Structures are given as C-alpha cells and as structure tokens.
Amino acid sequence: MSKHSSLKAQGSAQGKRSVMKRFERVKALKDRGQWKEGQSPTGLPKTKSTD
C-alpha cells in the first residue's frame, strides 16, 4: 500500500525559514553597522532577514 501524497516528505528547500540562527543575526548586524566589537552575542535584538 502506498502513502497518500499529502503525507510524503516535502523537499527541504520548500519554504523560507522565518528564524535566523545566532551567527546569522550577528552577521546581519555587522553588515548594518549595528554590532559593536566585544558585545555579548546573547540577548540580540530581533533582526529581519534581507533574503
């Protein structure tokens, strides 16, 4: 018996991620000039993706 098409795994590149990882947020802040060297990487402000 085969799986119904709605239950099959979709491709991993299906949708856009809505959450950035910490290193991506730091990079985005550096690109915008909002990152100060020596700043703690915890408690970062919310950052919108530019992609």
Secondary structure, 3 states (H helix, E strand, C coil): CCCCHHHCCCCCCCCCCCCCCHHHHHHHHHHHCCCCCCCCCCCCCCCCCCC
